């Protein structure tokens, strides 16, 4: 991950570390015992279609230890929709998309937030929860989209397009958010773009999201050539082949996908929108055009739906594992700290979006 696009704990340290404030806990002995088996059996039932019974003794001791330790630490675990089933269903307290997680975390009585997602998500959680300790189990969990642009890039865009409002996707670093007028999500981007009442808006950094927004508004959208390495790999040709093989399949796509993919989808929406579509509509067969762990997570909640999986994994999301979550809680690492000068401006961009009337 580009060090210029993030604030590390070492760079932003202004006082005692999380480990110094909360102390370090010795890593518990992890054994598969009859007691652990009984304690974790209800959780296994949630993931039994994704984790073979023979493998559960490897996961269960971690699940039990994490769930005990987070209570002792007064911690809450946030898990993005792209996390693996054993994290999403077995240790997470709050699940959802990046902004949904950060907003929900403001409502809980917890001193510590463990962000099971990528770095910009942990930063957003810190922006909206400045008085809480935010940890990420792997500081190297980055994002190709967030790393496609820097704060310096945004300043240059402002020079090139003076007076043009800058709308920035929440999938960006705090440094980038601090240089923009307002943030947006994939679900409210059109509303945010139109809220300025002007004829031109910069919508950055996701080029495909911007193109899909442009198709829904009369506002001229100026773009940046940033892409999500998961969503950009999907093609219209491969999805049409699925449709031709089985016309009953409904295609549900994320707006970070190329325009030609979105044009053939039966529904396009944010990760939360995609989940709600599947749960509410219950199509017999559905193909989710997004990170493939999401299909596994929804499948447990929509057993009547058959999921066709053209699987594209996010290598950054997969850096988060049960062992790393446990180590994060034991050693109180890695702490996310954002320079206050950046945090105040970045928070304002997020809050402007949150406070926008629907």
C-alpha positions in Angstrom: 0.0 0.0 0.0 1.2 3.5 -0.8 2.4 5.1 2.4 1.4 8.5 1.0 -2.2 7.6 0.9 -2.6 6.5 4.5 -1.7 7.6 8.0 0.0 4.8 9.9 0.0 4.5 13.7 3.7 5.4 13.9 3.3 8.5 11.8 0.3 9.9 13.7 1.3 8.8 17.3 0.5 11.6 19.7 0.2 9.7 23.0 0.1 6.2 24.4 -0.5 3.3 22.0 -3.6 1.1 22.2 -1.4 -1.6 23.6 -0.2 0.8 26.3 -3.7 2.0 27.1 -5.4 -1.4 27.2 -2.6 -3.7 27.9 -1.5 -6.8 26.0 -3.3 -10.1 26.6 -1.4 -13.4 26.3 -2.7 -15.4 23.3 -5.0 -18.1 24.6 -4.2 -21.8 24.0 -6.3 -22.9 21.1 -7.6 -26.5 21.4 -10.6 -28.3 20.0 -12.4 -29.7 23.0 -15.9 -31.0 23.6 -16.7 -27.7 25.4 -15.6 -25.6 22.3 -17.6 -27.9 20.1 -20.7 -27.4 22.1 -20.1 -23.6 22.4 -19.6 -23.1 18.7 -22.1 -25.5 17.2 -24.9 -22.8 16.7 -22.3 -20.8 14.8 -21.3 -23.7 12.7 -24.8 -24.2 11.6 -24.6 -20.7 9.9 -21.6 -21.7 7.8 -22.1 -25.5 7.4 -22.7 -25.1 3.6 -19.3 -23.4 3.2 -17.0 -25.0 5.7 -16.8 -28.8 5.8 -17.5 -30.4 9.2 -14.0 -31.9 9.2 -12.5 -28.5 8.9 -14.5 -26.8 11.7 -12.2 -27.9 14.5 -9.5 -25.6 12.9 -11.8 -22.6 13.0 -13.8 -23.1 16.1 -11.1 -22.5 18.8 -10.4 -19.1 17.1 -14.1 -18.2 16.9 -14.6 -19.0 20.6 -11.4 -17.2 21.7 -12.3 -14.0 19.7 -15.9 -13.9 20.9 -14.7 -14.2 24.5 -11.9 -11.7 24.2 -14.0 -9.0 22.4 -16.4 -9.0 25.4 -13.5 -8.7 27.9 -12.1 -5.8 25.8 -15.4 -4.1 25.3 -14.8 -4.3 21.6 -17.1 -4.6 18.6 -16.1 -6.3 15.3 -17.2 -4.8 12.0 -17.1 -7.1 9.0 -17.6 -6.0 5.4 -19.8 -8.0 3.1 -16.7 -9.3 1.3 -15.3 -11.1 4.4 -15.3 -14.9 4.5 -18.2 -16.7 6.1 -16.4 -17.7 9.3 -15.7 -14.0 10.0 -19.0 -12.6 8.7 -21.3 -15.1 10.5 -19.2 -16.3 13.5 -17.4 -13.3 15.0 -18.8 -10.1 13.5 -21.2 -7.9 15.5 -22.1 -5.6 12.7 -22.0 -6.5 8.9 -22.6 -4.3 5.9 -20.9 -2.0 3.4 -18.2 0.4 4.5 -20.2 3.4 5.4 -23.0 1.4 6.9 -20.4 -0.2 9.2 -18.9 3.1 10.3 -22.3 4.7 11.0 -23.6 1.7 13.0 -20.4 1.7 15.1 -21.3 5.2 16.4 -24.4 3.7 18.0 -22.7 0.9 20.1 -21.3 1.2 23.5 -17.8 -0.1 22.8 -14.4 1.4 23.4 -12.7 -0.6 20.6 -13.6 -1.1 17.0 -12.0 -4.0 15.1 -12.4 -3.3 11.4 -12.5 -6.4 9.3 -12.2 -4.8 5.9 -9.6 -2.7 4.1 -7.6 0.3 5.3 -9.9 3.1 4.0 -12.8 1.5 5.8 -10.9 1.6 9.1 -10.1 5.3 8.5 -13.7 6.1 7.8 -14.7 4.3 11.1 -12.1 6.4 12.9 -13.4 9.6 11.2 -17.0 8.9 12.4 -15.8 7.5 15.8 -12.9 9.8 16.8 -13.1 9.0 20.5 -12.9 5.2 19.9 -9.9 3.0 19.3 -10.0 1.6 15.8 -7.9 -1.5 15.0 -7.3 -3.3 11.7 -6.0 -6.9 11.8 -3.7 -6.3 8.8 -2.4 -2.8 8.0 -1.5 -4.0 4.5 -5.1 -4.6 3.6 -5.3 -2.0 0.9 -7.6 -1.2 -2.1 -6.7 -0.7 -5.7 -9.4 1.9 -6.1 -8.4 3.9 -3.0 -4.8 3.8 -4.1 -5.5 5.1 -7.6 -5.7 8.7 -6.3 -4.0 10.9 -3.7 -4.8 14.2 -2.1 -2.2 15.9 -4.4 -4.2 14.5 -7.4 -7.4 16.1 -6.1 -5.6 19.5 -5.7 -4.4 19.3 -9.3 -7.9 18.5 -10.5 -9.2 21.6 -8.7 -6.6 23.7 -10.5 -7.6 22.2 -13.8 -11.4 22.6 -13.2 -11.7 25.7 -11.0 -15.1 26.0 -9.3 -16.3 22.5 -10.3 -17.6 20.6 -7.2 -15.6 17.5 -6.3 -17.7 14.4 -5.3 -15.5 11.6 -3.9 -16.5 8.0 -3.4 -16.2 6.8 0.2 -13.8 4.1 -1.1 -10.9 6.6 -0.7 -8.3 7.5 1.9 -8.9 10.2 4.5 -6.3 12.3 2.8 -8.4 12.3 -0.4 -11.7 12.9 1.4 -10.1 15.9 3.1 -9.6 17.6 -0.3 -13.1 17.1 -1.6 -16.5 18.9 -1.2 -18.6 15.8 -0.3 -18.5 12.1 -0.3 -20.9 9.6 -1.9 -21.7 5.9 -1.9 -22.6 3.7 -4.8 -26.2 4.0 -3.8 -26.5 7.8 -3.4 -24.0 9.0 -6.0 -26.7 10.4 -8.4 -28.4 12.3 -5.5 -25.1 13.7 -4.3 -24.1 14.8 -7.8 -27.4 16.5 -8.4 -27.4 18.2 -5.0 -25.1 21.0 -6.2 -27.5 22.2 -8.9 -24.7 22.8 -11.4 -24.0 21.5 -14.9 -20.6 19.9 -14.3 -19.3 17.8 -11.4 -16.1 15.8 -10.8 -17.0 12.3 -9.6 -13.9 10.5 -8.5 -12.0 8.1 -8.4 -14.1 5.2 -9.8 -14.4 5.7 -13.6 -17.1 3.0 -14.0 -19.2 4.3 -11.1 -19.0 7.8 -12.7 -20.0 6.4 -16.1 -23.0 4.7 -14.5 -24.0 7.8 -12.7 -23.7 9.8 -15.9 -26.2 7.5 -17.5 -28.8 8.5 -14.9 -28.4 12.3 -14.8 -28.2 15.4 -17.1 -25.2 16.7 -15.1 -21.9 16.3 -17.0 -19.7 14.0 -15.1 -15.9 14.5 -15.2 -14.1 11.2 -14.2 -10.8 9.8 -13.0 -9.4 6.5 -14.2 -9.6 4.5 -11.0 -10.9 1.0 -10.9 -11.7 -1.8 -8.4 -9.6 -4.8 -9.4 -12.4 -7.1 -8.6 -15.2 -5.4 -10.5 -13.2 -4.3 -13.5 -12.5 -8.0 -14.4 -16.1 -8.8 -15.2 -17.1 -8.6 -18.9 -20.4 -8.5 -20.7 -19.4 -11.5 -22.8 -19.0 -13.8 -19.9 -22.3 -12.8 -18.3 -24.2 -13.1 -21.6 -22.8 -16.7 -21.8 -24.3 -17.5 -18.4 -27.6 -16.0 -19.6 -27.6 -18.0 -22.8 -26.8 -21.2 -20.9 -29.6 -20.6 -18.4 -32.1 -17.8 -19.2 -33.6 -18.2 -15.7 -30.5 -16.6 -14.1 -31.0 -13.0 -12.8 -27.8 -10.9 -13.0 -27.2 -8.5 -10.0 -24.3 -6.1 -10.5 -22.4 -3.6 -8.5 -22.0 -0.1 -10.1 -18.2 -0.4 -9.9 -18.5 -2.7 -12.9 -17.9 -1.6 -16.5 -20.9 0.2 -18.1 -21.5 -2.7 -20.6 -21.9 -5.1 -17.6 -24.4 -2.8 -15.9 -26.4 -2.5 -19.1 -27.2 -6.2 -19.2 -27.8 -6.6 -15.5 -31.3 -7.2 -14.1 -30.5 -5.0 -11.1 -27.6 -2.7 -10.2 -26.9 -1.5 -6.7 -24.5 -1.2 -3.7 -23.6 -4.3 -1.8 -26.4 -3.6 0.7 -28.8 -3.0 -2.3 -27.8 -6.2 -3.9 -28.4 -8.1 -0.6 -31.8 -6.5 -0.2 -32.7 -7.3 -3.8 -31.9 -11.0 -3.3 -33.7 -11.3 0.1 -36.8 -9.4 -1.1 -37.2 -10.8 -4.6 -35.8 -14.3 -3.9 -35.0 -15.1 -7.6 -34.6 -18.9 -8.2 -31.1 -18.3 -9.6 -28.9 -15.3 -9.2 -25.5 -14.3 -10.4 -23.9 -11.7 -8.2 -21.4 -9.6 -10.1 -19.2 -8.6 -7.2 -16.7 -10.2 -4.8 -17.6 -13.8 -4.5 -17.5 -14.1 -0.7 -20.7 -12.0 -0.6 -22.6 -14.8 -2.4 -21.6 -17.2 0.3 -22.7 -14.8 3.1 -26.1 -14.1 1.5 -26.6 -17.8 0.7 -26.8 -18.6 4.4 -29.7 -16.0 4.8 -31.4 -16.9 1.5 -31.3 -20.7 1.3 -34.0 -20.9 -1.3 -31.9 -19.0 -3.9 -29.3 -20.8 -6.0 -26.2 -18.7 -6.5 -24.1 -18.9 -9.6 -20.6 -17.7 -8.8 -18.3 -16.2 -11.4 -15.8 -15.9 -8.5 -13.5 -12.8 -8.3 -11.8 -12.6 -5.0 -10.5 -9.4 -3.4 -6.9 -10.3 -2.3 -6.9 -7.3 0.1 -10.1 -8.4 1.9 -8.6 -11.9 2.2 -5.7 -10.6 4.2 -8.1 -10.4 7.2 -8.2 -13.8 8.9 -9.4 -15.3 12.2 -5.7 -15.6 13.5 -5.0 -12.0 12.7 -8.3 -10.8 14.4 -7.3 -12.7 17.5 -3.8 -11.2 17.5 -5.2 -7.8 16.9 -7.4 -8.1 20.0 -4.6 -9.6 22.1 -1.9 -7.1 21.2 -4.2 -4.1 20.4 -2.8 -3.7 16.9 -2.7 -2.2 14.4 -4.3 1.1 15.5 -5.7 3.5 13.0 -4.8 7.1 13.7 -5.5 10.0 11.4 -3.8 13.4 11.5 -6.4 15.8 13.1 -5.9 18.4 10.4 -6.8 15.8 7.8 -9.5 14.1 9.9 -11.5 17.3 10.5 -11.8 18.1 6.8 -12.4 14.5 5.8 -15.1 14.1 8.4 -16.8 17.2 7.1 -17.0 15.6 3.6 -18.5 12.4 5.0 -21.0 14.3 7.3 -22.2 16.5 4.4 -23.2 13.3 2.6 -24.8 11.7 5.7 -26.8 14.9 6.4 -28.0 15.3 2.8 -31.8 15.1 2.7 -33.2 12.1 0.9 
